[in-house]
Amino acid sequence: MSLNTALKSLLIIILSSIVSLWANAQQNSISTNILGYVDFFTLNMEASRSISQHVSIEAGIKYNPFVFTMGDDDSSMRDKQISTALGFRYWPWHVYSGWWIAPKAKWQMFNTGGIVSSKTREGNRAGGGITAGYTYMLNPRFNLELGVGGWMGKEWFTVYDCPVCGEILEKGEKFFILPNDIIIGVSYIF
C-alpha cells in the first residue's frame, strides 16, 4: 500500500467518523447569548454535546475588540475582552430541555474603561463559576435559554489614568467575585 493510498484511507475514516458523530439527532448544540450583544456588541458562542440523558459538556467563547469614541481618544468607552469557558451542564429532566445547572472553568483577558470614569483597567482573570437556568423548547431544533450566573478567581491587573496616556495608577493581583452570565439566548440543536 502506498503512502498516498494510506493517507486517502485515513482521510475517509476520519471524515466518516465526523459525519457519524454529526448524524446523531439532537446530540449537539450551538447557542448565542443575545444580551451579550448589548454589552458593547460582545460576540459570543457556546457549543455543547450531550454525553448522557442528563449531562452535556460545553465550551464557550466571548470576543469584543470594539472601542467606541466620542470625539477624542480620552473619551472612548470599551469593554474589550476575549474569554473562554469549559464546563458541563446537568439537566435533571433531559438534555436541552428544562432546568439546568452548569459549573465551569473560565479565563478572560480584558480591557475596560471610559464607562464610569476615564480610568482604564486591563489584565487577565482565571477562575471558576456556576450558572443556572431554564431552556424552553421552541421546536425540535431551536430553544430559548434563560439563565444567570457568577464566577470568582484571581485577577492580575493594571489601572491606567486614561485609555491612551499610559500613566499607571495601580498594578497588582486580587481575588474577585463577578457576575458571569445573564442569559437570554437562542440555541440550535442538531
N, CA, C and O of each residue as an XYZ file, in Angstrom:
760
protein
N       0.865     -1.188      0.000
C       0.000      0.000      0.000
C       0.896      1.231      0.000
O       1.810      1.342      0.817
N       0.635      2.143     -0.908
C       1.452      3.344     -0.999
C       1.043      4.362      0.075
O      -0.036      4.268      0.660
N       1.913      5.318      0.316
C       1.632      6.366      1.292
C       0.410      7.174      0.886
O      -0.393      7.547      1.742
N       0.256      7.450     -0.397
C      -0.884      8.210     -0.908
C      -2.195      7.472     -0.634
O      -3.171      8.089     -0.206
N      -2.229      6.159     -0.876
C      -3.424      5.346     -0.628
C      -3.725      5.293      0.865
O      -4.887      5.363      1.264
N      -2.697      5.170      1.686
C      -2.881      5.131      3.139
C      -3.450      6.453      3.649
O      -4.331      6.456      4.509
N      -2.960      7.564      3.130
C      -3.471      8.872      3.540
C      -4.917      9.059      3.112
O      -5.719      9.607      3.868
N      -5.262      8.609      1.906
C      -6.649      8.691      1.440
C      -7.563      7.838      2.312
O      -8.666      8.264      2.656
N      -7.115      6.642      2.669
C      -7.909      5.763      3.541
C      -8.101      6.384      4.913
O      -9.198      6.340      5.470
N      -7.032      6.966      5.464
C      -7.121      7.631      6.765
C      -8.080      8.804      6.713
O      -8.865      9.000      7.640
N      -8.029      9.592      5.637
C      -8.932     10.723      5.474
C     -10.389     10.263      5.385
O     -11.271     10.898      5.964
N     -10.650      9.172      4.672
C     -12.012      8.636      4.565
C     -12.504      8.159      5.928
O     -13.666      8.382      6.267
N     -11.658      7.514      6.711
C     -12.043      7.048      8.046
C     -12.355      8.225      8.959
O     -13.347      8.203      9.687
N     -11.508      9.255      8.922
C     -11.730     10.440      9.765
C     -13.025     11.141      9.371
O     -13.830     11.475     10.240
N     -13.240     11.369      8.086
C     -14.464     12.027      7.629
C     -15.704     11.201      7.961
O     -16.728     11.763      8.351
N     -15.630      9.895      7.816
C     -16.760      9.025      8.167
C     -17.076      9.115      9.651
O     -18.244      9.137     10.041
N     -16.042      9.167     10.478
C     -16.247      9.295     11.925
C     -16.907     10.615     12.276
O     -17.820     10.658     13.101
N     -16.448     11.691     11.652
C     -17.026     13.016     11.922
C     -18.482     13.056     11.482
O     -19.336     13.560     12.213
N     -18.775     12.533     10.300
C     -20.150     12.524      9.801
C     -21.041     11.698     10.723
O     -22.173     12.096     10.996
N     -20.556     10.562     11.205
C     -21.383      9.733     12.093
C     -21.638     10.437     13.416
O     -22.710     10.270     13.997
N     -20.685     11.217     13.908
C     -20.918     11.983     15.138
C     -21.989     13.038     14.920
O     -22.845     13.240     15.781
N     -21.950     13.716     13.774
C     -22.906     14.780     13.483
C     -24.281     14.238     13.087
O     -25.280     14.954     13.164
N     -24.329     12.983     12.668
C     -25.595     12.419     12.211
C     -26.543     12.092     13.353
O     -27.751     11.996     13.138
N     -26.027     11.921     14.551
C     -26.897     11.623     15.684
C     -27.815     12.807     15.948
O     -27.354     13.937     16.106
N     -29.095     12.546     15.995
C     -30.076     13.616     16.170
C     -30.000     14.208     17.567
O     -29.924     13.479     18.557
N     -30.019     15.507     17.640
C     -30.093     16.292     18.862
C     -29.040     15.914     19.898
O     -29.337     15.814     21.088
N     -27.834     15.709     19.445
C     -26.712     15.439     20.340
C     -25.841     16.678     20.552
O     -25.047     16.725     21.491
N     -25.988     17.677     19.685
C     -25.125     18.855     19.701
C     -25.953     20.125     19.736
O     -27.123     20.144     19.353
N     -25.312     21.183     20.204
C     -25.991     22.468     20.297
C     -24.989     23.590     20.059
O     -23.838     23.516     20.489
N     -25.444     24.623     19.370
C     -24.690     25.870     19.236
C     -25.627     26.976     19.681
O     -26.775     27.037     19.242
N     -25.136     27.861     20.561
C     -26.008     28.917     21.079
C     -25.276     30.242     21.149
O     -24.046     30.297     21.116
N     -26.053     31.303     21.246
C     -25.519     32.639     21.443
C     -26.404     33.375     22.440
O     -27.620     33.190     22.467
N     -25.778     34.207     23.253
C     -26.491     34.994     24.245
C     -26.799     36.364     23.631
O     -25.891     37.154     23.372
N     -28.066     36.631     23.406
C     -28.484     37.888     22.780
C     -28.085     39.083     23.649
O     -27.736     40.136     23.116
N     -28.131     38.938     24.971
C     -27.735     40.044     25.849
C     -26.246     40.374     25.741
O     -25.838     41.485     26.079
N     -25.439     39.437     25.279
C     -24.022     39.717     25.073
C     -23.804     40.830     24.069
O     -22.843     41.591     24.182
N     -24.672     40.929     23.105
C     -24.542     41.969     22.086
C     -24.901     43.342     22.641
O     -24.476     44.359     22.092
N     -25.672     43.385     23.712
C     -25.994     44.653     24.368
C     -24.762     45.185     25.110
O     -24.621     46.397     25.268
N     -23.872     44.300     25.566
C     -22.641     44.667     26.265
C     -21.589     45.094     25.243
O     -20.629     44.365     24.993
N     -21.769     46.258     24.665
C     -20.842     46.823     23.682
C     -20.572     45.856     22.535
O     -19.448     45.770     22.041
N     -21.589     45.141     22.120
C     -21.557     44.218     20.993
C     -20.518     43.108     21.184
O     -19.698     42.854     20.302
N     -20.566     42.451     22.350
C     -19.675     41.325     22.625
C     -20.156     40.102     21.851
O     -21.249     39.589     22.092
N     -19.332     39.648     20.930
C     -19.645     38.459     20.146
C     -19.475     37.237     21.044
O     -18.512     37.163     21.807
N     -20.398     36.280     20.964
C     -20.303     35.117     21.835
C     -20.916     33.899     21.182
O     -21.837     34.000     20.371
N     -20.381     32.736     21.556
C     -20.889     31.478     21.047
C     -20.545     30.386     22.046
O     -19.499     30.417     22.695
N     -21.445     29.424     22.155
C     -21.204     28.273     23.016
C     -21.606     27.026     22.253
O     -22.669     26.990     21.632
N     -20.772     26.015     22.294
C     -21.070     24.738     21.650
C     -21.127     23.677     22.730
O     -20.353     23.703     23.686
N     -22.056     22.736     22.567
C     -22.154     21.662     23.554
C     -22.479     20.347     22.877
O     -22.943     20.300     21.737
N     -22.222     19.297     23.605
C     -22.505     17.932     23.140
C     -23.045     17.144     24.312
O     -22.474     17.155     25.403
N     -24.150     16.462     24.078
C     -24.729     15.636     25.124
C     -23.911     14.355     25.254
O     -23.581     13.715     24.255
N     -23.587     13.985     26.496
C     -22.835     12.749     26.721
C     -23.679     11.722     27.468
O     -23.271     10.569     27.605
N     -24.846     12.128     27.948
C     -25.810     11.209     28.544
C     -27.177     11.900     28.541
O     -27.306     13.012     28.031
N     -28.175     11.260     29.097
C     -29.511     11.849     29.127
C     -29.556     13.104     29.991
O     -30.405     13.969     29.776
N     -28.650     13.216     30.969
C     -28.702     14.316     31.923
C     -27.489     15.246     31.892
O     -27.461     16.232     32.628
N     -26.496     14.961     31.067
C     -25.259     15.757     31.096
C     -24.840     16.134     29.684
O     -24.870     15.312     28.767
N     -24.448     17.399     29.528
C     -23.829     17.859     28.285
C     -22.548     18.599     28.644
O     -22.488     19.296     29.657
N     -21.524     18.445     27.810
C     -20.285     19.200     28.001
C     -20.364     20.426     27.101
O     -20.999     20.395     26.048
N     -19.707     21.517     27.528
C     -19.819     22.756     26.761
C     -18.523     23.542     26.772
O     -17.738     23.477     27.718
N     -18.322     24.283     25.698
C     -17.189     25.193     25.571
C     -17.723     26.486     24.970
O     -18.510     26.464     24.023
N     -17.291     27.604     25.525
C     -17.785     28.887     25.039
C     -16.675     29.899     24.861
O     -15.597     29.784     25.446
N     -16.964     30.893     24.038
C     -16.016     31.979     23.807
C     -16.789     33.289     23.706
O     -17.897     33.334     23.171
N     -16.180     34.359     24.235
C     -16.695     35.722     24.094
C     -15.552     36.565     23.539
O     -14.398     36.406     23.936
N     -15.887     37.460     22.621
C     -14.865     38.291     21.998
C     -15.432     39.675     21.735
O     -16.495     39.816     21.129
N     -14.718     40.695     22.194
C     -15.123     42.074     21.952
C     -13.885     42.911     21.664
O     -13.137     43.232     22.588
N     -13.647     43.274     20.397
C     -12.495     44.104     20.044
C     -12.836     45.587     19.889
O     -11.988     46.380     19.478
N     -14.068     45.962     20.214
C     -14.572     47.282     19.841
C     -14.267     48.369     20.861
O     -14.305     48.141     22.070
N     -13.962     49.562     20.341
C     -13.784     50.777     21.135
C     -14.716     51.826     20.537
O     -14.714     52.054     19.327
N     -15.502     52.452     21.383
C     -16.450     53.462     20.925
C     -15.946     54.827     21.363
O     -15.843     55.100     22.559
N     -15.630     55.688     20.394
C     -15.102     57.013     20.710
C     -16.185     58.069     20.519
O     -17.100     57.926     19.709
N     -16.038     59.133     21.302
C     -16.980     60.256     21.226
C     -16.187     61.534     21.025
O     -16.221     62.434     21.864
N     -15.472     61.610     19.909
C     -14.723     62.813     19.591
C     -13.228     62.633     19.700
O     -12.518     62.890     18.728
N     -12.711     62.198     20.851
C     -11.274     62.012     21.014
C     -11.009     60.721     21.785
O     -11.924     60.124     22.352
N      -9.746     60.298     21.800
C      -9.382     59.038     22.455
C      -9.610     59.064     23.959
O      -9.864     58.022     24.563
N      -9.521     60.255     24.579
C      -9.698     60.336     26.032
C     -11.137     60.090     26.462
O     -11.384     59.825     27.638
N     -12.086     60.168     25.545
C     -13.481     59.940     25.905
C     -14.022     58.660     25.267
O     -15.215     58.562     24.978
N     -13.141     57.681     25.051
C     -13.595     56.424     24.460
C     -14.132     55.482     25.535
O     -13.715     55.524     26.693
N     -15.062     54.639     25.119
C     -15.619     53.611     26.006
C     -15.256     52.257     25.419
O     -15.257     52.067     24.203
N     -14.943     51.318     26.310
C     -14.557     49.995     25.858
C     -14.863     48.955     26.923
O     -14.785     49.218     28.123
N     -15.209     47.779     26.453
C     -15.314     46.598     27.307
C     -14.709     45.450     26.500
O     -15.335     44.414     26.277
N     -13.461     45.678     26.071
C     -12.775     44.714     25.226
C     -12.471     43.457     26.035
O     -12.108     43.535     27.208
N     -12.624     42.298     25.394
C     -12.320     41.061     26.079
C     -12.207     39.907     25.098
O     -12.740     39.935     23.989
N     -11.504     38.913     25.549
C     -11.585     37.591     24.957
C     -11.612     36.646     26.142
O     -10.738     36.689     27.008
N     -12.616     35.800     26.172
C     -12.723     34.861     27.283
C     -13.161     33.505     26.767
O     -13.901     33.399     25.788
N     -12.691     32.478     27.442
C     -13.054     31.108     27.113
C     -13.552     30.430     28.372
O     -13.108     30.740     29.477
N     -14.475     29.507     28.194
C     -15.021     28.752     29.321
C     -15.205     27.305     28.898
O     -15.526     27.011     27.747
N     -14.996     26.414     29.846
C     -15.163     24.991     29.616
C     -15.872     24.402     30.821
O     -15.461     24.642     31.956
N     -16.934     23.633     30.596
C     -17.667     23.052     31.704
C     -18.683     22.033     31.239
O     -18.573     21.464     30.153
N     -19.672     21.815     32.083
C     -20.743     20.900     31.726
C     -22.044     21.407     32.306
O     -22.050     22.249     33.204
N     -23.156     20.889     31.786
C     -24.484     21.209     32.311
C     -25.133     19.928     32.800
O     -25.087     18.892     32.137
N     -25.733     20.020     33.962
C     -26.539     18.918     34.466
C     -28.006     19.281     34.241
O     -28.460     20.341     34.674
N     -28.739     18.408     33.570
C     -30.144     18.598     33.231
C     -30.952     17.558     34.004
O     -30.891     16.381     33.648
N     -31.704     17.927     35.038
C     -32.453     16.931     35.816
C     -33.460     16.133     34.997
O     -33.679     14.955     35.278
N     -34.077     16.750     33.989
C     -35.080     16.039     33.211
C     -34.469     15.386     31.981
O     -34.455     14.160     31.875
N     -33.963     16.189     31.051
C     -33.383     15.677     29.812
C     -32.530     16.785     29.193
O     -32.866     17.964     29.304
N     -31.418     16.405     28.536
C     -30.548     17.415     27.925
C     -31.323     18.282     26.945
O     -32.221     17.814     26.246
N     -30.956     19.546     26.914
C     -31.514     20.570     26.032
C     -32.991     20.854     26.278
O     -33.698     21.315     25.381
N     -33.458     20.576     27.504
C     -34.848     20.868     27.829
C     -35.017     21.010     29.340
O     -34.587     20.142     30.099
N     -35.637     22.094     29.770
C     -35.945     22.277     31.191
C     -34.826     22.956     31.967
O     -33.982     23.648     31.399
N     -34.840     22.740     33.285
C     -33.876     23.363     34.197
C     -32.496     22.756     34.019
O     -32.364     21.599     33.620
N     -31.459     23.550     34.320
C     -30.083     23.079     34.271
C     -29.211     23.878     35.229
O     -29.555     24.989     35.634
N     -28.074     23.287     35.581
C     -27.051     23.957     36.380
C     -25.704     23.637     35.731
O     -25.468     22.505     35.309
N     -24.820     24.643     35.652
C     -23.595     24.485     34.865
C     -22.364     25.041     35.579
O     -22.144     26.252     35.559
N     -21.562     24.188     36.205
C     -20.252     24.650     36.693
C     -19.270     24.739     35.528
O     -19.353     23.960     34.578
N     -18.336     25.697     35.605
C     -17.370     25.853     34.515
C     -16.094     26.517     35.003
O     -16.079     27.210     36.020
N     -15.018     26.286     34.249
C     -13.746     26.980     34.445
C     -13.669     28.059     33.372
O     -14.138     27.864     32.251
N     -13.066     29.213     33.726
C     -13.071     30.335     32.789
C     -11.760     31.109     32.866
O     -11.169     31.254     33.936
N     -11.317     31.605     31.707
C     -10.170     32.509     31.604
C     -10.613     33.709     30.781
O     -11.377     33.576     29.825
N     -10.115     34.904     31.173
C     -10.504     36.119     30.461
C      -9.334     37.098     30.405
O      -8.636     37.304     31.397
N      -9.128     37.699     29.230
C      -8.220     38.829     29.061
C      -9.128     40.027     28.786
O      -9.994     39.955     27.914
N      -8.941     41.123     29.516
C      -9.889     42.233     29.428
C      -9.194     43.584     29.359
O      -8.033     43.723     29.743
N      -9.930     44.585     28.858
C      -9.517     45.977     28.831
C     -10.806     46.790     28.893
O     -11.524     46.905     27.900
N     -11.090     47.347     30.053
C     -12.354     48.053     30.281
C     -12.062     49.473     30.728
O     -11.193     49.700     31.569
N     -12.792     50.433     30.163
C     -12.607     51.807     30.597
C     -13.521     52.780     29.901
O     -14.133     52.469     28.878
N     -13.605     53.977     30.479
C     -14.391     55.047     29.899
C     -15.880     54.935     30.136
O     -16.639     55.788     29.676
N     -16.318     53.911     30.838
C     -17.746     53.711     31.045
C     -18.237     54.558     32.206
O     -19.212     55.297     32.066
N     -17.567     54.458     33.361
C     -17.920     55.247     34.536
C     -16.956     56.419     34.710
O     -17.369     57.523     35.065
N     -15.672     56.171     34.457
C     -14.660     57.228     34.540
C     -13.673     57.033     33.393
O     -13.798     56.082     32.620
N     -12.696     57.927     33.280
C     -11.728     57.824     32.188
C     -10.661     56.770     32.470
O      -9.869     56.451     31.583
N     -10.621     56.224     33.681
C      -9.638     55.190     34.009
C      -9.898     53.929     33.196
O     -11.039     53.561     32.917
N      -8.783     53.272     32.822
C      -8.860     52.029     32.063
C      -8.188     50.930     32.865
O      -7.094     51.115     33.398
N      -8.855     49.781     32.945
C      -8.347     48.633     33.687
C      -8.151     47.492     32.698
O      -9.059     47.161     31.935
N      -6.965     46.894     32.713
C      -6.722     45.762     31.830
C      -5.956     44.682     32.570
O      -5.269     44.943     33.558
N      -6.092     43.456     32.063
C      -5.398     42.344     32.693
C      -5.986     41.008     32.297
O      -6.606     40.858     31.245
N      -5.772     40.039     33.179
C      -6.241     38.676     32.974
C      -6.963     38.188     34.224
O      -6.643     38.594     35.342
N      -7.937     37.316     34.019
C      -8.644     36.680     35.127
C      -8.714     35.185     34.848
O      -8.827     34.764     33.697
N      -8.647     34.391     35.903
C      -8.827     32.948     35.797
C      -9.603     32.490     37.012
O      -9.359     32.949     38.128
N     -10.543     31.579     36.791
C     -11.332     31.094     37.912
C     -12.400     30.124     37.491
O     -12.347     29.534     36.411
N     -13.368     29.969     38.359
C     -14.469     29.060     38.104
C     -15.774     29.714     38.490
O     -15.802     30.678     39.254
N     -16.853     29.182     37.956
C     -18.149     29.763     38.252
C     -19.264     28.760     38.098
O     -19.048     27.592     37.775
N     -20.458     29.249     38.338
C     -21.643     28.414     38.190
C     -22.771     29.256     37.623
O     -22.970     30.403     38.023
N     -23.503     28.676     36.694
C     -24.645     29.321     36.061
C     -25.821     28.365     36.150
O     -25.648     27.150     36.047
N     -26.998     28.902     36.337
C     -28.209     28.079     36.378
C     -29.269     28.736     35.512
O     -29.275     29.953     35.329
N     -30.163     27.915     34.982
C     -31.190     28.484     34.131
C     -32.218     27.488     33.666
O     -32.310     26.368     34.168
N     -32.991     27.929     32.687
C     -34.067     27.126     32.130
C     -34.012     27.233     30.612
O     -33.791     28.314     30.066
N     -34.213     26.119     29.939
C     -34.252     26.084     28.482
C     -35.644     25.680     28.042
O     -36.161     24.633     28.432
N     -36.238     26.531     27.224
C     -37.587     26.304     26.712
C     -37.485     25.857     25.257
O     -36.897     26.551     24.427
N     -38.059     24.698     24.955
C     -38.027     24.174     23.586
C     -39.038     24.913     22.719
O     -40.243     24.819     22.953
N     -38.558     25.643     21.721
C     -39.438     26.338     20.783
C     -39.959     25.377     19.714
O     -41.134     25.415     19.349
N     -39.069     24.519     19.222
C     -39.415     23.454     18.281
C     -38.294     22.420     18.371
O     -37.384     22.606     19.179
N     -38.311     21.355     17.595
C     -37.267     20.331     17.742
C     -35.838     20.818     17.484
O     -34.891     20.141     17.884
N     -35.654     21.946     16.841
C     -34.306     22.435     16.524
C     -33.889     23.707     17.267
O     -32.692     23.955     17.411
N     -34.825     24.508     17.737
C     -34.485     25.781     18.370
C     -34.999     25.847     19.801
O     -36.112     25.417     20.103
N     -34.152     26.402     20.684
C     -34.500     26.587     22.091
C     -34.270     28.037     22.498
O     -33.440     28.739     21.920
N     -35.018     28.465     23.497
C     -34.806     29.755     24.148
C     -34.201     29.463     25.514
O     -34.751     28.671     26.279
N     -33.061     30.104     25.831
C     -32.379     29.862     27.104
C     -32.450     31.106     27.975
O     -32.261     32.224     27.495
N     -32.720     30.904     29.246
C     -32.706     31.962     30.256
C     -31.816     31.489     31.389
O     -31.912     30.334     31.804
N     -30.943     32.362     31.902
C     -30.058     31.942     32.980
C     -29.316     33.091     33.611
O     -29.299     34.205     33.088
N     -28.703     32.808     34.740
C     -27.894     33.782     35.464
C     -26.777     33.034     36.201
O     -26.961     31.900     36.644
N     -25.621     33.687     36.323
C     -24.501     33.034     36.989
C     -23.444     34.002     37.458
O     -23.510     35.203     37.195
N     -22.475     33.463     38.152
C     -21.360     34.255     38.653
C     -20.085     33.430     38.612
O     -20.113     32.213     38.425
N     -18.962     34.125     38.792
C     -17.689     33.426     38.856
C     -16.729     34.146     39.769
O     -16.903     35.329     40.058
N     -15.709     33.429     40.226
C     -14.707     34.014     41.106
C     -13.357     33.395     40.788
O     -13.262     32.324     40.189
N     -12.325     34.098     41.205
C     -10.977     33.608     40.950
C      -9.949     34.675     41.231
O     -10.136     35.513     42.113
N      -8.865     34.647     40.486
C      -7.759     35.582     40.676
C      -7.629     36.484     39.458
O      -7.779     36.041     38.319
N      -7.349     37.749     39.716
C      -7.199     38.754     38.663
C      -5.824     39.395     38.779
O      -5.387     39.760     39.870
N      -5.139     39.531     37.630
C      -3.877     40.260     37.524
C      -4.178     41.492     36.679
O      -4.595     41.354     35.528
N      -3.980     42.687     37.216
C      -4.487     43.887     36.549
C      -3.504     45.045     36.590
O      -2.569     45.074     37.390
N      -3.751     46.006     35.693
C      -3.083     47.305     35.670
C      -4.164     48.348     35.425
O      -5.010     48.176     34.548
N      -4.137     49.437     36.203
C      -5.095     50.525     36.036
C      -4.337     51.725     35.482
O      -3.309     52.132     36.022
N      -4.869     52.291     34.380
C      -4.267     53.450     33.730
C      -5.152     54.676     33.945
O      -6.363     54.552     34.125
N      -4.539     55.860     33.924
C      -5.253     57.114     34.143
C      -6.282     57.388     33.054
O      -7.360     57.911     33.334
N      -5.952     57.034     31.803
C      -6.880     57.239     30.690
C      -6.617     56.161     29.644
O      -5.608     55.460     29.731
N      -7.493     56.013     28.665
C      -7.347     54.923     27.693
C      -6.052     54.946     26.877
O      -5.561     53.886     26.492
N      -5.487     56.128     26.603
C      -4.330     56.185     25.707
C      -3.066     56.783     26.323
O      -1.999     56.701     25.716
N      -3.160     57.381     27.510
C      -1.991     58.090     28.039
C      -0.927     57.154     28.600
O       0.257     57.491     28.582
N      -1.323     55.993     29.096
C      -0.351     55.023     29.577
C       0.196     55.278     30.964
O       1.079     54.538     31.399
N      -0.282     56.292     31.690
C       0.198     56.541     33.049
C      -0.427     55.515     33.998
O      -1.647     55.464     34.153
N       0.424     54.696     34.631
C      -0.051     53.631     35.506
C      -0.415     54.197     36.871
O       0.402     54.854     37.516
N      -1.635     53.943     37.304
C      -2.102     54.356     38.629
C      -1.973     53.241     39.658
O      -1.704     53.495     40.832
N      -2.167     52.002     39.206
C      -2.160     50.871     40.137
C      -1.838     49.607     39.353
O      -2.173     49.485     38.175
N      -1.185     48.679     40.024
C      -0.841     47.406     39.406
C      -0.856     46.350     40.494
O      -0.400     46.604     41.609
N      -1.379     45.159     40.186
C      -1.378     44.129     41.209
C      -2.202     42.917     40.840
O      -2.514     42.671     39.674
N      -2.545     42.168     41.874
C      -3.396     40.999     41.714
C      -4.334     40.932     42.896
O      -4.009     41.392     43.990
N      -5.509     40.351     42.668
C      -6.503     40.283     43.733
C      -7.499     39.172     43.453
O      -7.591     38.670     42.333
N      -8.237     38.797     44.480
C      -9.336     37.851     44.380
C     -10.561     38.623     43.914
O     -10.746     39.770     44.322
N     -11.405     38.029     43.070
C     -12.604     38.722     42.586
C     -13.813     37.804     42.645
O     -13.688     36.580     42.614
N     -14.971     38.410     42.729
C     -16.269     37.758     42.543
C     -17.060     38.666     41.611
O     -17.270     39.840     41.915
N     -17.500     38.126     40.473
C     -18.190     38.923     39.453
C     -19.383     38.162     38.884
O     -19.421     36.933     38.946
N     -20.361     38.887     38.328
C     -21.394     38.189     37.565
C     -20.749     37.576     36.322
O     -19.855     38.170     35.719
N     -21.202     36.407     35.954
C     -20.630     35.708     34.808
C     -21.525     35.820     33.591
O     -21.085     36.232     32.518
N     -22.756     35.459     33.762
C     -23.682     35.448     32.645
C     -25.055     35.914     33.095
O     -25.539     35.528     34.158
N     -25.660     36.730     32.292
C     -27.098     36.965     32.352
C     -27.549     36.571     30.957
O     -27.228     37.247     29.980
N     -28.292     35.480     30.866
C     -28.557     34.855     29.576
C     -30.005     35.019     29.138
O     -30.934     34.650     29.855
N     -30.173     35.569     27.970
C     -31.392     35.429     27.179
C     -30.843     35.033     25.811
O     -30.437     35.885     25.021
N     -30.837     33.735     25.547
C     -30.161     33.247     24.372
C     -31.003     32.345     23.503
O     -32.108     31.936     23.859
N     -30.434     32.049     22.341
C     -31.075     31.169     21.383
C     -30.071     30.052     21.066
O     -28.887     30.313     20.853
N     -30.557     28.812     21.037
C     -29.687     27.706     20.683
C     -30.288     26.886     19.551
O     -31.506     26.762     19.420
N     -29.402     26.336     18.745
C     -29.795     25.474     17.648
C     -29.328     24.063     17.992
O     -28.149     23.854     18.275
N     -30.238     23.098     17.970
C     -29.953     21.724     18.336
C     -29.843     20.891     17.056
O     -30.697     20.978     16.174
N     -28.786     20.086     16.966
C     -28.631     19.215     15.802
C     -28.006     17.892     16.196
O     -27.799     17.029     15.343
